[in-house]
Amino acid sequence: MASLNPPQAAPKWTHTPEEVLKLTKEAIAEYRALEDRVAALKPEQCNFDSLTLAHGENTFNAVAEPLSFYQNVSTSKELRDASNEAEVIVRDFGVESSMRIDVFRAKQAAAKNIKASGQKLSVEEQRLVDKMILDGTRAGLALPDAEREKLTQLKKELSQTCLEFSKNFNEEDGVVSFTLDELKGVPADVISGYTKRTEGDKEVYDITFKTPDIFPVFKFAESPDTRRKAYEGFENRLSINEPIMSKFLDLRRQIAKLLNYPTWADYVTEVKMVKDAKSVKKFVTDLEQKLRPVGLKDRETLLALKKREHDEKGLPFNGEFYLWDYRYYDRKYIEESLNLDDQLVKEYFPVSVVVPAILEIYQNLLGVKFVETKGETWHPEVQQFAVWEKDAKDESGFVGYCYLDLFPRAAKYSHAAVWPLLPGYDKEDGTRSYPLTAMVANLAKPTPQKPALMRHDDVVTFFHEMGHVFHGLLSKTKFARFHGTSVAGDFVEAPSQMLENWCFEPKVLERMSSHYETKKPLDAELIDKIIKSRYVNVGLFYLRQLFFANFDLKVHTDQEAADYTKLWNEMRESISLVKGGNLGAGQGSFNHIAGGYDAGYYGYTYSLVFAADMYATVFKADPLDPVRGQRYRDKILRPGGSRDEIDSLKDFLGREPNADAFIEELFGQSTSSNL
């Protein structure tokens, strides 16, 4: 294996801000010239081979994607700004390109000529033709000239407005400050990682709103006032985005109207598995009705726990259950009812053990090999891997590259996500261009007292995101357009959600755990408690997800603007069953609907239905079986978006998918449900 050399060199990561913009503009000029050539073809010259747009798109994205990625990971503000500017230029060009009626007419002529000639295209080639025509229709190319020009302007404005929202989200660097006394209950190793300073005559700790810093306050701070203050700061940390959201929602309403869609949600869902907004509404309403009685029972349980604690501590109790109570009492209930201590579990998951263990599990399951290479990356902490077929004998066994950027640093993307920086596709000369996927996360760093440790839910997140990595690596399509996670938005999470189940399987938990002092794996009792904790307070958890989904759907189906701060807080109270208080513009941090999940948040829960079905039907009997792993590779990962997702599911399951496994998973194991 060591002697094998990848047939494709890894990309360079030493661009200057000037190069980022220069290379982006050159790639745009090259692609624009290609579009000009296609547009100049006579109608009778238009056919599948003369329209080389798919190949041009492949080349263009291979340049543009990595350059616009710097804004999420670079330590240089100049480079981040240039990368952000490059993305603005690319998005603007994307709008201009999607609105070229001359190119669209060439595509229409090609589709017509292919049909008339009786040329037999492959399934993937025909899908490409169909999608190109649908793209043009959805882009408004059938509109009269004046309306089309207006649409182009609106789309450019929308693109810039969403980017501004996301830039604010990424660069948010606020803090909330507390004394040691106010932080009573928060674990000492967490506090030791906070920045300490003197304010007047007292020492205070500055806590950022990044997950590893603020969530322990939500979960452990004993003082309700501390938790309230932390939540109010957290919820209002992006109030700067309030008017920006109002603006992009208004622009979307205008665009939907121009394109003759009833609502923006109908426009978005046309190309999803769900097909229209009415079906989304039905899905979220049905699920909310099933979950509400369960959630009410969960709230009663946690409220009783709150009353008991307030009585014991002599704190006033007004019978309300607040947003800042939820994570705290959810954690206490799990600790008490299951005697499960989150901090103890964390000690069994050192980052240095978990990350290689998860990589090993995936490699064995899916028949690949990760080989770490010491190439050039965007930061010294980034790990770079060449990925090969397990039994690779020569360069034909090369799969692609994977980068892991796992630890927090200033101005870095603050959550966990995977970027498919290079797709895989067949080049014009018949050779292969190989994929590159990058996972960005913010795992805890070591503290003076302990090594870097992961909470169990961090382990679940890591496993989930690695699922996206492998979707990007193991897909094999002819065209980049269909590669990997380029599937319907309400299916894209399903493969990774299915893989989360491994984190609740006894033999997997044992394999990826090792106490940082004793080196022993989790024992059977702790493993049993972790598995049982999965569906504790499941009602409140999923009602919170449905609040986000309902807010997203409502703002994208309403015909008129509204007071979105009021709507956000009122909908949260009525759907997720927790009181808010003086929380301000929480919607300013709802980056999903600026960054590509608009009218799509329902998809997280919708895709869980497919995830549960895939797991129960194929993997549950033996989750680590490489034969089942190969079936998953062949029927779900390999096709990417080159065929309808429902066809991949039917192929994998051997039947139509259904919701039985999902309902059983949620309610069959929930003692509080009588559904």
Secondary structure, 3 states (H helix, E strand, C coil): CCCCCCCCCCCCCCCCHHHHHHHHHHHHHHHHHHHHHHHCCCHHHCCCCCCCHHHHHHHHHHHHHHHHHHHHHCCCHHHHHHHHHHHHHHHHHHHHHHCCHHHHHHHHHHHHHHHHHCCCCCHHHHHHHHHHHHHHHHCCCCCCHHHHHHHHHHHHHHHHHHHHHHHHHHHCCCEEEECCCCCCCCCHHHHCCCEEEEECCEEEEEEECCHHHHHHHHHHCCCHHHHHHHHHHHHCCCHHHHHHHHHHHHHHHHHHHHCCCCCHHHHHHCCCCCCCHHHHHHHHHHHHHHHHHHHHHHHHHHHHHHHHHHHHHCCCCCCCCEHHHHHHHHHHHHHHHHCCCHHHHHCCCEHHHHHHHHHHHHHHHHCEEEEEECCCCCCCCCEEEEEEECCCCCHHHEEEEEEEECCCCCCCCCCCEEEEEECCEECCCCCEECCEEEEECCCCCCCCCCCCECCHHHHHHHHHHHHHHHHHHHCCCCCHHHCCCCCCCCCCCHHHHHHHHHHHCHHHHHHCCCCCCCCCCCCHHHHHHHHHHCCCCHHHHHHHHHHHHHHHHHHCCCCCCCCHHHHHHHHHHHHHCCECCCCCCHHHHCHHHCCCCCCCCHHHHHHHHHHHHHHHHHHCCCCCCHHHHHHHHHHHHCCCCCCCHHHHHHHHHCCCCCCHHHHHHHHHCCCCCCC
